[in-house]
Amino acid sequence: MARRRRGRRRFARLAGALVLAGFAALLVVQVWFLAQVLWLARNNPVSTAFMDASLETLRAQAALKGRDPGRTKLAYDWVPYARISQHLKRAVIAAEDARFLDHAGLDWDAIERAFEKNQKRGRVVTGASTITQQLAKNLFLSGERSWARKAQEAIIAWMLEATLSKRRILELYLNVAEWGEGVFGAQAAARYHFATSAAALSPRQAAWLAVVLPSPRRYAHGRTTPYLERRVEVILVRMGSARIP
């Protein structure tokens, strides 16, 4: 009996040590993320987790086709906030996150509406990710769908909101968002789809870019469809009331 009690105490101590080690490891990971976020306050990213994954996929596809993977590059050209069209800023906020200036990283009203809609449909038909959450995912995380990943995304979004201005968050997002296969950022998107610069985008071009953000690889070189045209018209109307930092 005494031996059994000693065995239980030993197991409890071991379990406690493992839990503490797990918490310590989790804390180290969060400190690393916070350090990266603080670095972004004054530095522009050369690449992101999402870009790295995309480049790896493109290089693997090139190798399968007998081409040199090392010659495969991403289209990515950083431009400062002032050199991005006001139309694109308004369009992206209107399409992706109308309450961008009001929330602290998570839009709880949007989350509630999305939950109710998904419950009614019996499946996930809409999300409620803010621009800040999407930036967190693009910068640091994988594309897997899991509660652990969503929780980490929310934590990083809180870090971004706590340490960076809304203007900087939007600048980062517009520069790292995917706008086509291997096409990242507003400047590369403007060049690829419309042969212009991010600064020179028209209201309609900006609205089109905002509309295709959820599935950018489906639409090459400004291609349109009746559905896209309807969405573009909606976003053009909403842009008039969209507030930007």
N, C-alpha and C positions, 0 to 999 in steps of 0.2 A: 504493500500500500504506500509506504514512504517513498519507495523507488518510483512509483507511478506519479506521486505528487511532484517529485523532483523533475521527472521527465516533462510534466506539464508546465512547470515553472521555466524550465530550459526552453521549451517550445515557445512560451509566451514572450520570453526575453528575445529569442531569435526573431519572432514575428514583429515585435516592437522595433528591433534594430532595422529590419527590412523596411518597415513603414517609414521610419526616420530617414533611411537612406534614399527611399523613393521621393520623399518631400524635399530632401536636400538636392537631389538631382533635378527635380522640377524647378526648384528655386534658381539653380544655376542656369537652366535653360531660359527662364524668364529674365534674369539679369543680362544674359547674352542678347536676347531680343531687345531689351531696353537700351543697351549700349548701341546696338545697330540703329535704333530709332533716333537716339540722340545724335549720332553721327550724321544722320540724314538732315538734321536741322541746318547744317552748313555745307553739306556735300551732296553731289548728285550721283545716283547709282550708275555704275558702269554696266551692270546687268542685274537681273532679278532671278528668283527661283523659277518663276514661270518662263522667263526667257531661256534659262539654262535647259529646262525640260523640253521646250520647243526646239531649241537648237539640236539637242541630242536626238530627238525624233527625226528631224530633217536630215541629219547626217546619217542616221541608220537607213533612211529611205534612199539616200544617195548611194550608199554602199551597196544596197540590194540591186540598184540599177546599174552598178558597175562604174559609178562616178567617184571621184576623189572626195571623201567626206570633208577633208580639210579645207576644201574650197567653198563649202557651204557657209554662208554668213546670214546674219539677221539684218533686216533693214531697221536701223535704230539711230536716230540723230536727235540728241537733246536740244530743246530750245527753251529759253527762259519764259516765265509767265507772260511778260509784256509782249512777247513775239508770238503768242497764240491768240487767234481770233476771239474776240468777245462773243461772237456768234457761237463758236464751238463750246465755250465755257457755259453759256446759257443753255445750249441744246443738251449738253451732257447732264447738267443738273436737272433740266426739265424732264429728261427721259429716264434718268437713273436714280435721282435722289432729290426730290423737290424740297425736302426739309433739311437739306445739307447744312445750312447755316444755323439751324435751330437745335439739332440733336448733338449728343456728345459721343458719337460713334455708332450707336445703335438707335434705330427708330422704332420705339416700342409700339407706336400706333400702327405702323406698317407691318410689324411682326404679328400683331393681333389680327389685322385684316387678312394677312396671308394665311395664318393658321385657320381662321374661319373658312376661307375660300377652299383651302386644301381639304379640310374636314368635310365640307359640303360635296366636293368632287370625289372624295375617297382616295385621292392620290395627290402627289405634289405637282401642282400646276403653276405655282408662282412662288417666288422667293421674296425676301425683304432685306437683302443685303444693301447696306449703304455704300456710298463711294469710299468711305474710310475702311469699311470691312473688305471691299474688293481690293483696295490698295494693299491692305495687310496680307491678303491671300497672295496677290501677285508678287509682292516683294519677298515673302519668306516661306510660303507654304506650298504643299503639293495640291493637286486638283482632286484628291480623293474626297469622297463624301462620307463623313463620319462625325459623330457627336464630339469626339476628342478634337478633331480638326476645327470644327465650328467653335468650340470653346476657346481654343488657342487663338483663332481668328478674332474673337470678341476681345480677348485680353490685349492683343496687339493693337486692335482698333482703339481701345481705351488709352494705350500708351501713346499712340499717334496723336490723339485728340488732346492729351494732357501736356504734350511737349511741343507740338508743332501748331502753327497757325492754320486756319482754314485755307488761306491762300496757298501756303506751302503744300498742304495735303492735296489740293486740287492740282497744283503744278506738278507734283509727283505723279498723280494718277493719270493726267493727260499725257505725260511723257512715257509711261510704262504700260499703258493699256494696249491690248492686242487689237489690231484692226485688219487682220488678214494673216495668211499663213506666212510666218516669219516677219511680219510687219508690226512694229511696236512704236507707239508714241504718235502724237499729233503730226509732227513734221513728216515722218515716213508715211503716215496714212494719207496726208494731203498729196504728197508726191505720187504715191502708188495709185490712188483712186482718181485723182483729179489733175495731176500734173501741175500742181500749184504749191504754195507754201502754207504752213499752218497759219500764218498771219493774214493771208489773202483769202481764206475760205469764205464763201458767200453764206448767207443764212440757210439756203436750201442744202448746200453741200454739208454744212455743219450739222443740220438736222439729220441728213442721211447717215453721216458717220455715227451720230448718237444712236440712231435706230438700230444699226447693225451690231452694236457693241455686244449684245448677248450671244450672237453667233457670227462673228466676223469672217470666219473662213468660208462661209457659204456664198459670200458676195464679193466677186472680183471686179476691180476697176470700175467702181461706181454703178455696177449692174443694178437694175431696179425691177420690181415686181408690183402687181396691183396692191398686194398687202403692204409692201414697203412704202409705196406712194401714199396710202391712207395714213400710215403711221407718221410719215414725214409731215403731212399736213397737220396732224394733231400736235406734233412737237413744235412746228412753226408757230402755232397759236400759243402754246404754253410758254414759249421762249420770251414772249413779251412781259410776262410776270415773273420770270425766273430771276432770283437774286444771286449775284456772284460776289465773292470776296475781293 
